[in-house]
Amino acid sequence: MPLREHLLEVRKRLFLAALGIVLGAVAGWFLYDPVFTLLQQPLLDAAAENDTLTTTNFGGIATAIDMQIKVSFFIGILISTPWWMYQIWAFVNPGLTSKEKRYAFAFLGAGVPLFLGGAALAWWVLPHAVKILTDFVPPDSANFIDAQLYLSFVMRLVLAFGIAFLLPVIMVALNFLGVVRARTWATGWRWAILIAFVFAAVMTPTPDALTMIWVALPICGLYGIALGICVLHDRRVDRRSDPDEVTGTGTGTGTGERTGTGADRPA
């Protein structure tokens, strides 16, 4: 495709992805009350345990409606995950062969639950992070948390974990497209583990190492599973492209001739 058509395709896919998020945000607008109650519940639980006044604070006259709009779009991103992920794949789909296109549904089928699984892990980490951070509030004190800052913290946590869980799908996709060999991913396994633990340490603002380990282990496990899939795929590709495998000879020349052993040797 010429550059102009590529740019038009980008605009089309971005528009469709944004449209799906907007429609999801419309549904999120009506789900605002129960979702905001869930978002605020970790603060209320921490306040009940610490016997302190801890709650969200709306510091401006338009903060409440701004909060509802942001929460609605946050819900819209989660609801429309299959749709905007499909738009990303649809953009690269025209450049793929018919065989590679068959992988699309498999990648989407794995990517959507992985993204939502990462978001669920972030939701599991959130109450622990809130409790530990609010434990530093002195007794008989009040902790009025800005609603905008708290919402940004929650959204950043959930989306970061969701994207992190998508990395194995990207690894496998690049391998199946022939861009990156499994050997490359295997060479950098030490860096992958280091990055996973650093990511867990940064995204879980808690002083205990146990939470960091519980967050990093699933990421490392997914990296290992993706690496195993890439290794199996490379072996299958190499087996098909090796002429010795096709002709059933072991000379490595691809000529189909035997080396002459036993009865085949001249007397």
Residue frames as qw, qx, qy, qz and C-alpha x, y, z in Angstrom:
[[0.000, 0.887, 0.462, 0.000, 0.00, 0.00, 0.00],
 [0.337, 0.587, -0.060, 0.733, 1.22, 3.54, -0.72],
 [0.245, -0.037, -0.533, 0.809, 1.98, 5.82, 2.24],
 [0.356, -0.148, -0.028, -0.922, -1.24, 7.78, 1.76],
 [0.736, -0.221, -0.507, -0.391, -3.34, 4.61, 1.97],
 [0.565, -0.107, -0.677, 0.459, -1.46, 3.54, 5.11],
 [0.011, 0.029, -0.344, 0.938, -2.25, 6.87, 6.74],
 [0.564, -0.167, -0.243, -0.771, -5.90, 6.56, 5.74],
 [0.731, -0.176, -0.657, -0.053, -5.97, 3.06, 7.19],
 [0.349, -0.044, -0.598, 0.720, -4.47, 4.33, 10.46],
 [0.259, -0.090, 0.120, -0.954, -7.11, 7.05, 10.65],
 [0.682, -0.170, -0.467, -0.536, -9.87, 4.54, 9.96],
 [0.674, -0.163, -0.689, 0.208, -8.70, 2.08, 12.64],
 [0.190, -0.015, -0.479, 0.857, -8.14, 4.82, 15.23],
 [0.421, -0.147, -0.079, -0.892, -11.61, 6.20, 14.53],
 [0.748, -0.203, -0.542, -0.326, -13.26, 2.79, 14.89],
 [0.554, -0.106, -0.666, 0.488, -11.31, 2.05, 18.08],
 [0.010, -0.035, 0.319, -0.947, -12.26, 5.43, 19.54],
 [0.562, -0.195, -0.297, -0.747, -15.88, 4.90, 18.55],
 [0.719, -0.214, -0.661, -0.011, -15.95, 1.59, 20.39],
 [0.369, -0.089, -0.563, 0.734, -14.44, 3.20, 23.50],
 [0.237, -0.118, 0.058, -0.963, -17.00, 6.02, 23.35],
 [0.692, -0.239, -0.456, -0.507, -19.88, 3.54, 23.12],
 [0.656, -0.187, -0.658, 0.320, -18.38, 1.66, 26.05],
 [0.151, 0.033, -0.377, 0.913, -18.12, 4.96, 27.94],
 [0.482, -0.269, -0.212, -0.806, -21.84, 5.55, 27.37],
 [0.785, -0.300, -0.531, -0.107, -22.52, 2.25, 29.11],
 [0.539, -0.045, -0.517, 0.663, -19.96, 3.20, 31.75],
 [0.142, -0.337, 0.087, -0.927, -21.87, 6.42, 32.46],
 [0.727, -0.372, -0.211, -0.538, -24.81, 4.37, 33.74],
 [0.869, -0.182, -0.413, 0.202, -22.48, 2.06, 35.69],
 [0.223, 0.627, -0.351, 0.658, -20.72, 4.97, 37.41],
 [0.558, -0.607, 0.218, -0.522, -22.33, 4.68, 40.84],
 [0.963, -0.260, 0.067, -0.021, -21.57, 0.98, 41.51],
 [0.786, 0.356, -0.176, 0.473, -18.09, 1.25, 39.95],
 [0.062, 0.693, -0.303, 0.650, -17.19, 4.33, 41.99],
 [0.750, -0.542, 0.171, -0.339, -18.39, 2.54, 45.13],
 [0.976, -0.003, -0.029, 0.218, -16.02, -0.33, 44.30],
 [0.533, 0.557, -0.213, 0.601, -13.17, 2.09, 43.66],
 [0.210, -0.689, 0.275, -0.636, -13.74, 3.83, 46.98],
 [0.890, -0.383, -0.174, -0.178, -14.22, 0.64, 49.00],
 [0.774, 0.088, -0.364, 0.510, -10.48, 0.04, 49.64],
 [0.091, 0.453, -0.266, 0.846, -10.28, 3.48, 51.23],
 [0.639, -0.481, -0.008, -0.600, -13.31, 2.83, 53.41],
 [0.935, -0.180, -0.295, 0.072, -11.97, -0.57, 54.50],
 [0.579, 0.237, -0.366, 0.689, -8.59, 0.95, 55.38],
 [0.186, -0.508, 0.175, -0.823, -10.29, 3.72, 57.35],
 [0.815, -0.419, -0.139, -0.376, -12.36, 1.18, 59.31],
 [0.889, -0.067, -0.324, 0.317, -9.24, -0.84, 60.22],
 [0.461, 0.226, -0.276, 0.812, -7.13, 2.18, 61.16],
 [0.238, -0.743, -0.549, 0.299, -9.98, 3.97, 62.93],
 [0.190, -0.350, 0.110, 0.910, -9.29, 7.14, 60.95],
 [0.474, 0.721, 0.307, -0.401, -11.36, 9.38, 58.72],
 [0.259, -0.282, 0.664, 0.642, -10.25, 8.48, 55.19],
 [0.523, 0.628, 0.558, -0.142, -12.33, 9.42, 52.18],
 [0.457, 0.315, 0.407, 0.725, -12.13, 10.96, 48.71],
 [0.050, -0.667, -0.239, 0.704, -12.40, 14.71, 48.38],
 [0.422, 0.648, 0.470, 0.425, -13.99, 16.61, 45.47],
 [0.396, -0.410, -0.134, 0.810, -12.04, 19.86, 45.58],
 [0.024, 0.125, -0.282, -0.951, -13.83, 21.83, 42.86],
 [0.560, 0.306, 0.296, -0.711, -17.33, 22.64, 41.67],
 [0.748, 0.435, -0.299, -0.403, -16.87, 20.68, 38.42],
 [0.059, -0.463, 0.883, -0.055, -14.73, 17.90, 39.92],
 [0.614, 0.079, 0.704, -0.348, -17.66, 15.52, 40.39],
 [0.765, 0.568, 0.137, -0.272, -18.79, 15.56, 36.76],
 [0.334, 0.720, -0.602, -0.087, -15.17, 15.44, 35.55],
 [0.330, -0.321, 0.867, -0.192, -14.70, 12.39, 37.76],
 [0.735, 0.283, 0.529, -0.315, -17.76, 10.69, 36.29],
 [0.639, 0.703, -0.205, -0.233, -16.57, 11.34, 32.74],
 [0.131, 0.626, -0.768, 0.027, -13.13, 9.86, 33.46],
 [0.482, -0.120, 0.828, -0.260, -14.56, 6.81, 35.21],
 [0.763, 0.469, 0.267, -0.356, -16.97, 6.29, 32.30],
 [0.555, 0.698, -0.433, -0.132, -14.12, 6.30, 29.77],
 [0.151, -0.472, 0.853, -0.164, -12.11, 4.01, 32.03],
 [0.662, 0.138, 0.671, -0.304, -15.02, 1.55, 32.02],
 [0.698, 0.643, -0.016, -0.316, -15.36, 2.03, 28.26],
 [0.244, 0.657, -0.709, -0.082, -11.73, 1.01, 27.69],
 [0.325, -0.211, 0.898, -0.208, -12.24, -2.18, 29.69],
 [0.691, 0.364, 0.493, -0.384, -15.58, -3.05, 28.08],
 [0.669, 0.707, -0.079, -0.218, -14.38, -2.43, 24.52],
 [0.415, -0.587, 0.655, 0.233, -11.09, -4.34, 24.94],
 [0.669, 0.172, 0.684, 0.232, -11.92, -6.97, 22.26],
 [0.471, 0.831, 0.295, 0.016, -12.95, -4.26, 19.83],
 [0.089, 0.947, -0.292, -0.103, -9.92, -1.94, 20.01],
 [0.517, -0.428, 0.705, 0.228, -7.53, -4.89, 20.11],
 [0.679, 0.411, 0.587, 0.161, -9.14, -6.18, 16.91],
 [0.340, 0.938, 0.045, -0.044, -8.60, -2.77, 15.27],
 [0.257, -0.763, 0.551, 0.219, -4.88, -2.96, 16.08],
 [0.582, -0.082, 0.775, 0.233, -4.66, -6.36, 14.45],
 [0.575, 0.678, 0.458, 0.003, -6.82, -5.31, 11.50],
 [0.131, 0.929, -0.225, -0.264, -4.32, -2.57, 10.68],
 [0.166, -0.567, 0.766, 0.253, -1.47, -5.06, 10.14],
 [0.730, 0.176, 0.644, -0.149, -3.72, -7.77, 8.70],
 [0.678, 0.710, 0.011, -0.193, -3.55, -6.64, 5.00],
 [0.216, 0.766, -0.604, -0.044, 0.23, -7.14, 5.02],
 [0.509, -0.312, 0.788, -0.148, 0.01, -10.76, 6.14],
 [0.253, 0.122, -0.864, -0.418, -0.23, -13.96, 4.17],
 [0.707, -0.266, -0.350, -0.554, -3.35, -16.08, 4.25],
 [0.726, -0.145, -0.626, 0.244, -1.67, -18.47, 6.68],
 [0.262, 0.052, -0.448, 0.853, -0.63, -15.66, 9.02],
 [0.391, -0.293, -0.095, -0.867, -4.14, -14.24, 9.00],
 [0.729, -0.304, -0.581, -0.196, -5.41, -17.45, 10.56],
 [0.499, -0.100, -0.589, 0.628, -3.46, -16.59, 13.69],
 [0.119, -0.420, 0.013, -0.899, -5.53, -13.43, 14.22],
 [0.691, -0.487, -0.238, -0.479, -8.35, -15.03, 16.14],
 [0.820, -0.207, -0.426, 0.323, -5.91, -17.04, 18.26],
 [0.364, 0.164, -0.280, 0.873, -4.01, -13.90, 19.24],
 [0.344, -0.426, -0.053, -0.835, -7.21, -12.02, 20.00],
 [0.805, -0.381, -0.397, -0.224, -8.56, -15.00, 21.93],
 [0.731, -0.187, -0.394, 0.525, -5.44, -14.99, 24.09],
 [0.253, 0.288, -0.128, 0.915, -4.93, -11.22, 24.27],
 [0.418, -0.567, -0.198, -0.682, -8.35, -10.27, 25.62],
 [0.805, -0.522, -0.279, -0.032, -8.34, -12.59, 28.67],
 [0.689, -0.028, -0.246, 0.681, -4.69, -11.74, 29.36],
 [0.058, 0.436, -0.024, 0.898, -5.42, -8.00, 29.37],
 [0.605, -0.568, -0.171, -0.531, -8.42, -8.50, 31.64],
 [0.864, -0.285, -0.340, 0.237, -6.38, -10.89, 33.79],
 [0.474, 0.171, -0.234, 0.832, -3.73, -8.22, 34.27],
 [0.255, -0.509, -0.041, -0.821, -6.43, -5.72, 35.21],
 [0.796, -0.478, -0.296, -0.223, -7.84, -8.23, 37.72],
 [0.756, -0.101, -0.346, 0.546, -4.39, -8.68, 39.26],
 [0.159, 0.343, -0.135, 0.916, -4.09, -4.91, 39.63],
 [0.544, -0.533, -0.172, -0.625, -7.49, -4.87, 41.33],
 [0.858, -0.346, -0.356, 0.133, -6.21, -7.52, 43.76],
 [0.575, 0.074, -0.266, 0.770, -3.11, -5.43, 44.50],
 [0.062, -0.619, -0.116, -0.774, -5.06, -2.17, 44.99],
 [0.637, -0.703, -0.179, -0.260, -6.58, -2.85, 48.46],
 [0.831, -0.288, -0.139, 0.455, -3.21, -4.01, 49.82],
 [0.436, 0.313, 0.012, 0.844, -1.49, -0.90, 48.46],
 [0.252, -0.693, -0.154, -0.658, -4.16, 1.44, 49.85],
 [0.766, -0.605, -0.218, -0.024, -4.11, -0.21, 53.28],
 [0.766, -0.153, -0.110, 0.615, -0.32, -0.07, 53.64],
 [0.285, 0.403, 0.070, 0.867, -0.09, 3.52, 52.44],
 [0.382, -0.685, -0.162, -0.600, -2.90, 4.73, 54.71],
 [0.789, -0.421, -0.376, 0.245, -1.35, 3.00, 57.73],
 [0.497, 0.092, -0.187, 0.843, 1.04, 5.96, 57.95],
 [0.220, -0.671, -0.194, -0.682, -1.80, 8.34, 58.81],
 [0.086, 0.186, -0.689, 0.695, -1.39, 9.32, 62.51],
 [0.172, -0.488, -0.844, 0.139, -4.21, 8.35, 64.92],
 [0.013, -0.763, -0.458, 0.457, -7.09, 10.78, 65.39],
 [0.046, -0.432, 0.341, 0.834, -6.25, 12.39, 62.04],
 [0.668, 0.582, 0.347, -0.309, -8.23, 12.83, 58.84],
 [0.356, -0.230, 0.663, 0.616, -7.00, 11.85, 55.39],
 [0.549, 0.681, 0.269, -0.403, -8.92, 13.60, 52.62],
 [0.508, -0.116, 0.649, 0.554, -7.63, 12.14, 49.35],
 [0.309, 0.477, -0.222, -0.793, -8.11, 14.12, 46.17],
 [0.798, 0.301, 0.462, -0.242, -10.56, 12.18, 44.01],
 [0.619, 0.740, -0.220, -0.144, -8.74, 13.04, 40.78],
 [0.053, 0.653, -0.751, 0.078, -5.36, 11.85, 42.07],
 [0.575, -0.134, 0.766, -0.254, -6.85, 8.66, 43.47],
 [0.802, 0.484, 0.251, -0.245, -8.64, 7.88, 40.22],
 [0.465, 0.761, -0.447, -0.075, -5.46, 8.49, 38.19],
 [0.228, -0.499, 0.822, -0.155, -3.57, 6.14, 40.50],
 [0.709, 0.110, 0.649, -0.252, -6.17, 3.37, 40.07],
 [0.741, 0.639, 0.053, -0.201, -6.44, 3.74, 36.28],
 [0.259, 0.755, -0.602, -0.024, -2.68, 3.82, 35.82],
 [0.406, -0.343, 0.828, -0.180, -2.32, 0.70, 37.93],
 [0.758, 0.280, 0.536, -0.244, -5.04, -1.28, 36.12],
 [0.666, 0.726, -0.082, -0.149, -4.03, -0.28, 32.58],
 [0.069, 0.727, -0.684, -0.004, -0.32, -0.84, 33.24],
 [0.508, -0.188, 0.829, -0.136, -0.94, -4.38, 34.47],
 [0.765, 0.475, 0.366, -0.235, -3.25, -5.11, 31.54],
 [0.511, 0.791, -0.318, -0.107, -0.66, -3.96, 29.01],
 [0.177, -0.594, 0.783, -0.059, 2.10, -5.89, 30.81],
 [0.661, 0.034, 0.733, -0.157, 0.08, -9.09, 30.45],
 [0.716, 0.657, 0.106, -0.211, -0.20, -8.45, 26.70],
 [0.014, 0.767, -0.600, -0.228, 3.57, -8.59, 26.16],
 [0.501, -0.145, 0.846, 0.109, 3.64, -12.43, 25.80],
 [0.629, 0.604, 0.480, -0.094, 1.07, -12.17, 23.01],
 [0.294, 0.906, -0.227, -0.202, 3.27, -9.59, 21.27],
 [0.307, -0.544, 0.761, 0.176, 6.27, -11.91, 21.68],
 [0.592, 0.170, 0.786, 0.062, 4.45, -14.81, 20.04],
 [0.523, 0.792, 0.262, -0.173, 3.01, -12.60, 17.30],
 [0.124, 0.855, -0.443, -0.240, 6.45, -11.24, 16.33],
 [0.392, -0.329, 0.847, 0.145, 7.82, -14.79, 16.31],
 [0.611, 0.399, 0.683, -0.037, 5.01, -16.18, 14.15],
 [0.440, 0.879, 0.066, -0.169, 5.48, -13.30, 11.71],
 [0.854, 0.243, 0.021, 0.459, 9.16, -14.16, 11.41],
 [0.066, 0.924, -0.130, 0.354, 10.35, -10.86, 12.89],
 [0.244, -0.667, 0.623, -0.329, 12.05, -12.22, 16.04],
 [0.684, 0.102, -0.723, -0.018, 13.41, -15.72, 16.56],
 [0.782, -0.579, -0.210, -0.097, 12.95, -17.60, 19.83],
 [0.756, 0.018, -0.239, 0.609, 16.72, -17.52, 20.28],
 [0.120, 0.506, -0.084, 0.850, 16.51, -13.75, 20.73],
 [0.602, -0.612, -0.073, -0.508, 13.87, -14.00, 23.44],
 [0.915, -0.284, -0.230, 0.169, 15.83, -16.79, 25.16],
 [0.578, 0.282, -0.242, 0.727, 19.02, -14.72, 25.18],
 [0.060, -0.455, 0.167, -0.873, 17.32, -11.91, 27.07],
 [0.618, -0.496, -0.595, -0.135, 15.54, -14.00, 29.73],
 [0.496, -0.285, -0.444, 0.689, 17.63, -12.48, 32.52],
 [0.002, -0.057, -0.035, -0.998, 16.67, -8.99, 31.44],
 [0.460, -0.394, -0.544, -0.580, 13.04, -10.06, 31.19],
 [0.609, -0.473, -0.596, 0.222, 13.03, -11.28, 34.80],
 [0.346, -0.187, -0.249, 0.885, 14.78, -8.12, 35.97],
 [0.166, -0.192, -0.254, -0.933, 12.31, -5.89, 34.13],
 [0.537, -0.459, -0.636, -0.309, 9.37, -7.90, 35.52],
 [0.555, -0.468, -0.516, 0.454, 10.53, -7.41, 39.10],
 [0.191, -0.093, -0.055, 0.976, 11.36, -3.74, 38.56],
 [0.306, -0.330, -0.457, -0.767, 7.91, -3.23, 37.03],
 [0.588, -0.512, -0.625, -0.042, 6.29, -5.00, 39.98],
 [0.469, -0.331, -0.384, 0.723, 8.29, -2.92, 42.45],
 [0.032, 0.025, 0.102, 0.994, 7.31, 0.36, 40.77],
 [0.415, -0.299, -0.481, -0.712, 3.65, -0.47, 40.16],
 [0.659, -0.530, -0.533, -0.013, 3.00, -1.87, 43.64],
 [0.071, 0.668, -0.308, 0.674, 3.72, 1.03, 45.99],
 [0.813, -0.550, -0.042, -0.188, 3.99, -1.20, 49.04],
 [0.088, -0.773, 0.616, -0.124, 7.08, -1.77, 51.17],
 [0.769, -0.224, 0.589, -0.105, 6.67, -5.55, 51.46],
 [0.048, 0.433, -0.780, -0.450, 8.57, -7.81, 49.09],
 [0.387, 0.183, 0.900, -0.082, 5.89, -10.51, 49.11],
 [0.483, 0.709, 0.339, -0.386, 3.42, -8.44, 47.08],
 [0.219, 0.732, -0.475, -0.436, 6.13, -7.59, 44.57],
 [0.169, -0.243, 0.939, 0.176, 6.99, -11.27, 44.17],
 [0.442, 0.404, 0.773, -0.209, 3.35, -12.30, 43.73],
 [0.437, 0.793, 0.077, -0.418, 2.97, -9.67, 41.01],
 [0.127, 0.682, -0.626, -0.356, 6.23, -10.47, 39.20],
 [0.424, -0.129, 0.895, 0.045, 5.81, -14.26, 39.16],
 [0.630, 0.544, 0.531, -0.160, 2.79, -14.34, 36.78],
 [0.366, 0.862, -0.210, -0.280, 4.61, -11.99, 34.39],
 [0.114, -0.561, 0.803, 0.166, 7.71, -14.21, 34.43],
 [0.552, 0.117, 0.821, -0.085, 5.53, -17.30, 33.99],
 [0.600, 0.715, 0.270, -0.237, 3.80, -15.80, 30.96],
 [0.186, 0.803, -0.505, -0.258, 7.19, -14.91, 29.49],
 [0.318, -0.313, 0.892, 0.073, 8.28, -18.53, 29.90],
 [0.616, 0.400, 0.660, -0.155, 5.12, -19.86, 28.26],
 [0.482, 0.834, -0.026, -0.266, 5.49, -17.45, 25.34],
 [0.011, -0.685, 0.698, 0.208, 9.15, -18.44, 24.95],
 [0.494, -0.047, 0.868, -0.004, 8.18, -22.13, 24.86],
 [0.622, 0.632, 0.419, -0.195, 5.60, -21.47, 22.15],
 [0.302, 0.863, -0.314, -0.257, 8.18, -19.54, 20.13],
 [0.247, -0.479, 0.830, 0.144, 10.73, -22.39, 20.45],
 [0.587, 0.233, 0.773, -0.052, 8.20, -24.98, 19.25],
 [0.534, 0.791, 0.181, -0.237, 7.20, -22.76, 16.35],
 [0.121, 0.797, -0.534, -0.253, 10.81, -22.19, 15.25],
 [0.402, -0.241, 0.878, 0.095, 11.51, -25.92, 15.36],
 [0.619, 0.478, 0.612, -0.113, 8.51, -26.64, 13.20],
 [0.407, 0.876, -0.080, -0.245, 9.52, -23.94, 10.71],
 [0.080, -0.672, 0.707, 0.205, 13.12, -25.18, 10.58],
 [0.552, 0.000, 0.834, 0.011, 11.94, -28.77, 10.07],
 [0.619, 0.655, 0.412, -0.135, 9.83, -27.73, 7.11],
 [0.325, 0.907, -0.219, -0.154, 12.53, -25.61, 5.51],
 [0.369, -0.556, 0.724, 0.174, 15.36, -28.15, 6.02],
 [0.671, 0.395, -0.463, -0.424, 15.82, -30.11, 2.74],
 [0.175, 0.258, -0.938, 0.150, 17.33, -33.05, 4.64],
 [0.389, 0.132, 0.709, -0.573, 14.12, -33.44, 6.56],
 [0.663, 0.420, -0.012, -0.620, 12.10, -33.33, 3.36],
 [0.641, 0.442, -0.582, -0.233, 14.18, -35.88, 1.45],
 [0.933, -0.334, 0.029, -0.129, 14.87, -38.07, 4.45],
 [0.781, 0.320, -0.298, 0.447, 18.67, -37.86, 4.15],
 [0.574, -0.781, -0.075, 0.234, 21.21, -36.82, 6.73],
 [0.713, 0.171, 0.101, 0.672, 24.01, -35.47, 4.59],
 [0.157, -0.745, -0.160, 0.628, 23.01, -31.81, 4.88],
 [0.221, -0.172, 0.518, 0.808, 23.61, -31.32, 1.14],
 [0.513, 0.470, 0.263, -0.668, 20.00, -31.54, 0.08],
 [0.295, 0.396, -0.681, -0.541, 20.90, -33.69, -2.93],
 [0.888, 0.001, 0.077, -0.453, 19.09, -36.78, -1.79],
 [0.718, 0.383, -0.578, 0.059, 22.18, -38.98, -2.28],
 [0.854, -0.519, 0.019, 0.001, 23.34, -41.47, 0.36],
 [0.138, -0.821, 0.550, 0.063, 26.90, -41.67, 1.56],
 [0.767, 0.330, -0.542, -0.099, 27.17, -45.37, 0.69],
 [0.363, -0.481, 0.709, -0.367, 27.43, -47.80, 3.60],
 [0.725, -0.017, 0.651, -0.223, 27.35, -51.59, 3.88],
 [0.686, 0.296, 0.632, 0.208, 26.21, -53.27, 0.69],
 [0.394, 0.906, 0.146, -0.058, 26.25, -49.98, -1.21],
 [0.216, -0.801, 0.469, 0.303, 30.03, -49.66, -0.92],
 [0.727, 0.530, -0.412, -0.142, 32.16, -51.00, -3.80],
 [0.956, -0.260, 0.048, 0.124, 34.02, -54.23, -3.03]]
